[in-house]
Amino acid sequence: MKRVLILVNPDKPGAREVAQTLCPWLSDRVKVEAMELSEGPIQSAADLVVVLGGDGSILRAARTLAGQEIPVVGINMGKLGYLAEFSAEEFCRSFEAIVAGAMPTSRRMMLAARCETADADPKEYLVLNDVLMAGGMPHRMLAVSACIDGEPLTTYFGDGVLVATPTGSTAYCLAAGGPVLSPGLEALALVPVCPHSLTHRPIILRPESEVVLEPCGLQTEAMLVLDGQERGRLARGDRVTIRRAATAFLLVHNGGRPFFSTLREKLQWGQGPRYG
């Protein structure tokens, strides 16, 4: 390992200060470049990317790297720290193991979303967590037609429709009543958000499946939301095609925090009631 790129989220308190301490420490070992995390794509020759922020910073970094399969370490400066598993001290203690390839690294499935509208050229997006089609007006019902692999599925009436990766299954997908998928699993979760139906339930799809969503009524506008961070407006008849991306996101893990242990710790999974 020769080069390390540090991406700093300037909105996270303390992130710049940690970068000022970390850069000299790393410079004694490898070549270091540091920059602020932005939405625009970057091209990097780094062998490792270190993100100073939180889980949202990891999501933004995944899009910023634009499909470059560079291992990413997240140093948690946020709240949950579900994807950003390291503290600055843990990263420094584990650095030699990371360089040696001794720390576990997972290939996280990503989604490619193609948005076709009547008034603009098609746009391509790369996301790590999820793609959401929601109503343009909050708290008003939206109608979304869905097709899977060219076969019409149904029209959903509700707050929207979500397509999530296993990584995204513990984010909005979980809050919307979707399933928790193991990070190593290759699959898509199609989840109706607050459907006005007793029969619409989440569906697990093959990773090769292609999902097409179209806003088709009730509201004149809809909203496309990518990883809960990027947004775009849609109109009736616009189309969003979602499929597995050609590239994956490489996330370096803190070896002392297995997946189900993280669920129990971070999400307080399975904890019983507290009786007085």
N, C-alpha and C positions, 0 to 999 in steps of 0.2 A: 504494500500500500504506500503510495507516494503523495497523493493529494487528498485533502479534506475540504469540503465546502461547508461553511456554516451559514445557515439561513436563520435570520433573527426576526422574530415577530415584534416590531417596535411597539405594538399596542399592549404587550404583556409586561407588567411591572417587573423590573429586575432583569429582563432578558438582555438588555444592552450591557448591564454590569457583568452578568455571567459571561457574555461574549468577550468583554475586555479582559477577563481573567483567563478564560479558556484559550483564547488565541495564542498568547505567548507560551502557554504550557504545551500546546500542540505544535507550535513552530519549532520547538526543540526536537521534534520527532518526525514531522512531515511538513510538506508545503501546505499552507493554509490560505484560503480565500474566504472572506466573510462579506455577506450582503444582506440587505433587508428583504424579507419575504414579501413578494408581490403577486398579483394575479397573472402577470404576463409570463409566457413560457421562457425558459432559459435553456441554453446548451452548455453542458459542463463536461470537462474531462476528469472530474473528481472520481476517486475510487470509493469514497464514502461521503454521505451527506448527513450533517448533524443539524437537526431542527430545534431551535430554542423557542418553545411556545407551549401549546397544549394539543389536544386531539384535533381541534379545528385547524391548527397550524399544520399538522400532518396531512390533513385532507387538502389544504391549499398547496402544500409542497408536492403532493402526488400529481396535481394538475400542472403545477409549475414545471415539473421535470419532463412533462410532455412525452411520457412513454419511455424515457431513458431508464433502463433497469439498473439503477445504482442503489446499493444498500443504504437504507435510511435509519438513523438512530434518532429517537425523539427524547429530548430532555424536557421534562414536564415543568412548565411555568404556569400552568393553568389550574383547573379544578380536579376533573375526574382522572385524567392521566391513564386512559384505557389503552390508547395506542402509543402515547409518549410514556414509555415504561421506566425510563431512567431518571435519576437525579443527576446533577452535575458530578457529585462525588462518586456515584456508582459508575458513571461513564468513564471517569478517569481510572478507577480501579479495574474496569473491564476492558480498557482500551487495547492492551496487548492481546487479550483473548479475541477481541473483535478483529484486530489486524490479522491474527493467525487463523481466522475463520472458525474459531472454536465456540462462538456464541450462536445460538439457534437463529436462523433467518427464514422467514416464511415468504412464499410467493402469494401475494394477495391478488385475487381476481379483480379486474377493473371492468368498467362498462364504457362502451362507446355509444354516444347518443347523437343521432343525426336529426336536426330540426329543419323541416321544410315549411316555409311560409309563402304566402302569395306575394308579399311585397319585398322580399329580399332573397339573396342567394342562400342556398343551404349552408348551415353551420354545423360543424363537428365539435363535439365536446368529449372530454375524457374525465371520468369520475371514479372515485374509489368507493364511496358509500352507497349513494342512491340517486335515482332520478324521480322527481315528483311532478305530476301534472295536477295542479290545484286550481280552484276558482279564482278568477280575476278580482271578484268582489268577495272579501272575507265574509264568512257566515251565511253565504248563499249557496244553494245546491248547484253542483256542476254535473253535466252528463259527459261521460267519456266512453267512447267505443274502443274495444280492445281486440286485437287479432294476435294469434300466436302461430308463427310459422306459416303465415298466409291464410290461416283458418279463422273465421270470425268466432270470437269467444262469447262476448256479451257486451251490453252497455251498462256501465256502472253509474249509479246516481248517488251522489254523496259529496264529501269534501274533496275527494280527489283519488288518484291511483298512484301507488308507489312501486317502483322496481328497485330491489336492493340486492347487493352482493352479500356473501357471508360476513364480510367485515362490517357492512352497514346494518346487519341484522340486529346488532345490539344498540343501534342508534334510534332514529325515528321509526324504523320498522318495528322495533320492540314496543315503542310507545303506542303505535297504531294497532297493536294486537297481533303482529306478525310473529313468525317463529324465530328462535335463536338457532343460527347455523354455525357449526364448528368452522373456524377460520380455514382449515385445510380442505374443507368441502368445496367442490366446484358445482355451483347451482345458482339459480336466480329465484328470488322470492317476489311474487306478484301479490301486492297487498292493497285491497280497497281501504281507503281511509274514511271511517265513519259512514259505511254504506247504508243507504235507506232501504235495506232488504235483510231478511232473515236467512237468505240462502247464499249470499256472497261471502266467501271465506278466502283466506290466503291460499295461494297455489305455489307449490315448489316446481320449478321448471328445470329441464336439462340445461347445462351451461351453453350448449350450441343453439338454444332457442332464440328466436327473434321476436321481440314484442313491439307491436305498433299501437300507439295510443293517439286518438284524435278527439279533441273537444267537439261535441256534436249538438249541443243545445243547452237550453235553460239560461246560460249566460252568453253574452256576445264575445267576452274575452275570457282567456284562461291564463295561468301562469306556469312557466316551466322553472323548476327549482333544482339546482344541481348541487349535491352534497350540502344542502341547506345554506349555501353561500352565494352562488351565482343565480341570477334570475333573468328571465326573458319573457316578454308578452307573446301570447298566442291568440289567434282568432279561430272562429269556427272553420273547420275544413283544413286547418294546419295539421301537420303530421310530425310525430316524433317516433323515430325508429331506434330501438335499444337492443344492443347485442353485446356479447362478450368482446372486450377489447383484445387486440392482437398482442399487447404487452401486459406485463404484470407489474405490481408494486412490491418492492423488496423491503420488508420490515425486519430490522434486527431486534431480537427480544432479550429482555433481562431473564437469564436462565433460571432465576429463582422464583419466577412468577408464572406458573402454568395457567392455561386458559380457564379451567373451572375454578381455580383458586382466585383468579382475577374477578370472575363473575361473583363469587361469594363476597370478596372484599369490596370491590368497587360498586357493585349493584345491590349489595346486601341481599343476595339471592338466598331464598330458603330460610330466612330468619323468622322465627316464630313471634307471636304477639308478646308484648311486654305487659304483664299483669301487675297491678298495683298491690 
